[in-house]
């Protein structure tokens, strides 16, 4: 049994994944209504993003100690108590920290393009349960479809499992396709008028 808000597969206005997003929500009553909107300013840059940018740059320069320091500032603000060391800093760790801190903020596409791994992560094939639970934390883990984690609380008085939670991995019914990033998508279109103004500019691949 579930509440009116789900999770119920395929039912409108219900959670399909078992999750709701609370990031950036304005708790003020009436916020978001037409004619009012929200009193919270739109966030264009966050200090955490600047720190993660600095960590990535430091990692690329081989300064893993500095990268760890930058990341630890972000992690400490989020309540994590285990600090990273220089030995913990890998490309996979850089990708993971950005993914969890900047979730639902519109960075993933641009990050994957910058790292040149979008065509690997979004290869167009469906994501199986085996794919979902394999290579967790790897930068190139395939993620072409959004899976859900449906929570159920056990109600069985007198049983040792009473009050415990069961989580079921599920692919929502509304997910019928798979993300595919083509190699040519790494390049932006260069308009013909731009090329005409400078004959030294050549077309992008796939253009």
C-alpha positions in Angstrom: 0.0 0.0 0.0 1.2 3.5 -0.8 0.0 7.0 -0.2 -1.8 9.2 -2.6 1.5 10.7 -3.9 2.9 7.3 -4.8 5.1 5.8 -5.8 2.7 4.6 -8.5 4.1 3.8 -11.9 2.6 5.8 -14.8 0.1 7.8 -12.7 0.2 11.6 -13.3 1.3 13.8 -10.4 2.7 10.9 -8.5 6.4 10.0 -7.9 7.6 7.6 -10.5 11.0 7.2 -8.9 10.3 7.1 -5.2 12.0 10.5 -4.8 11.0 14.1 -4.7 13.3 17.1 -5.2 13.4 19.6 -2.4 16.4 21.5 -3.7 15.7 25.3 -4.2 12.1 25.0 -3.0 10.7 28.2 -1.4 8.9 27.1 1.8 6.9 30.4 1.9 3.1 29.7 1.6 1.9 30.8 -1.8 5.3 31.0 -3.5 5.3 29.8 -7.0 1.8 30.9 -7.8 1.2 32.9 -10.9 1.5 36.6 -10.4 3.7 36.1 -7.4 6.5 33.7 -8.1 9.2 33.1 -5.5 11.0 35.5 -3.2 14.2 33.5 -3.5 16.8 34.8 -5.9 17.8 32.6 -8.8 21.2 31.0 -8.0 23.6 31.4 -10.9 26.9 30.5 -9.1 27.4 28.7 -5.9 30.5 28.8 -3.7 30.5 25.0 -3.7 30.8 25.0 -7.5 33.7 27.3 -7.4 35.5 25.0 -4.9 34.8 22.0 -7.1 36.1 23.8 -10.1 39.2 24.6 -8.2 39.5 21.0 -7.1 39.2 19.8 -10.6 41.9 22.3 -11.9 44.2 21.3 -9.0 43.8 17.6 -9.9 44.6 18.3 -13.5 47.8 20.1 -12.4 48.8 17.1 -10.2 48.1 19.1 -7.0 46.0 16.4 -5.3 46.5 17.8 -1.8 45.0 21.1 -2.8 42.1 19.3 -4.6 41.4 17.3 -1.4 41.3 20.6 0.6 38.9 22.2 -1.7 36.6 19.2 -1.7 36.7 18.8 2.0 35.3 22.3 2.4 32.3 21.3 0.3 31.9 18.0 2.1 32.2 19.6 5.6 29.4 22.0 4.7 27.2 19.1 3.7 27.9 17.4 7.1 30.4 14.7 6.0 32.9 14.1 8.7 35.4 11.9 6.9 38.0 14.1 5.2 39.6 13.1 1.8 43.3 12.9 1.5 45.6 13.5 -1.5 45.6 9.8 -2.1 41.8 9.7 -2.4 41.7 12.1 -5.3 41.1 10.4 -8.7 39.2 11.4 -11.8 36.3 9.1 -10.6 36.3 11.0 -7.2 36.2 14.4 -9.0 33.2 13.2 -11.1 31.4 11.7 -8.1 31.7 14.8 -5.9 30.4 17.1 -8.6 27.5 14.7 -9.3 26.3 14.5 -5.7 26.8 18.2 -4.8 25.4 19.7 -8.0 22.6 17.2 -8.6 19.5 18.6 -10.4 21.4 21.9 -11.1 21.9 21.4 -14.8 25.6 20.7 -14.9 25.7 17.1 -15.9 25.5 17.5 -19.7 28.2 20.2 -19.7 30.5 18.2 -17.3 30.3 15.0 -19.4 31.0 17.0 -22.6 34.0 18.7 -21.0 35.3 15.4 -19.8 34.6 13.8 -23.2 32.8 10.8 -21.8 29.2 11.7 -22.7 29.1 9.2 -25.6 30.2 6.5 -23.1 27.8 7.3 -20.3 24.9 7.8 -22.8 25.6 5.1 -25.4 21.9 4.7 -26.4 21.5 1.2 -25.0 19.0 0.5 -22.2 20.2 0.4 -18.6 19.7 -2.9 -17.0 19.6 -3.6 -13.2 23.0 -5.1 -13.5 24.3 -1.9 -15.2 22.7 0.1 -12.4 24.5 -1.7 -9.6 27.8 -2.3 -11.3 30.8 0.1 -11.3 29.1 2.4 -8.7 31.2 5.5 -8.4 32.9 5.1 -11.8 32.9 8.2 -14.0 32.0 6.2 -17.1 29.2 4.1 -15.5 26.4 3.9 -18.1 23.3 5.9 -17.2 21.0 6.1 -20.2 17.7 5.7 -18.3 16.4 7.0 -14.9 15.7 4.2 -12.5 13.7 4.5 -9.3 14.1 3.2 -5.8 10.7 2.6 -4.3 10.5 2.5 -0.5 8.2 0.3 1.5 7.9 0.2 5.3 7.2 -3.3 6.6 4.1 -3.5 8.8 4.0 -6.9 10.4 3.6 -6.6 14.2 5.5 -9.3 16.1 7.8 -10.0 13.2 11.5 -9.1 13.4 11.2 -7.1 10.2 8.3 -4.9 11.5 9.1 -1.3 11.0 12.1 -1.9 8.7 12.3 -0.5 5.2 12.5 -2.4 1.9 13.7 -0.7 -1.3 12.8 -2.0 -4.7 14.8 -1.0 -7.8 12.4 -0.2 -10.6 12.4 1.2 -14.1 9.3 3.5 -14.3 6.8 2.6 -17.0 7.1 6.0 -18.5 10.7 5.4 -19.4 10.6 4.0 -23.0 13.7 5.4 -24.6 17.4 5.6 -23.8 19.7 8.6 -23.9 22.2 8.6 -26.8 24.9 11.2 -27.1 26.4 11.1 -30.6 30.0 12.0 -31.1 29.2 15.0 -33.2 27.3 16.5 -30.3 30.6 17.5 -28.7 30.8 20.3 -31.3 28.7 23.4 -31.7 27.5 24.7 -35.1 29.6 27.4 -36.7 27.2 29.4 -38.9 28.0 30.1 -42.5 28.1 33.8 -42.0 30.9 33.4 -39.4 32.9 31.2 -41.8 32.3 33.7 -44.6 33.7 36.5 -42.5 36.9 34.4 -41.8 37.9 31.8 -44.4 40.4 30.3 -41.9 37.5 28.9 -39.8 36.6 25.4 -40.9 33.4 23.5 -40.3 33.1 21.5 -37.1 33.1 17.7 -37.5 29.6 16.4 -38.3 28.5 19.8 -39.5 
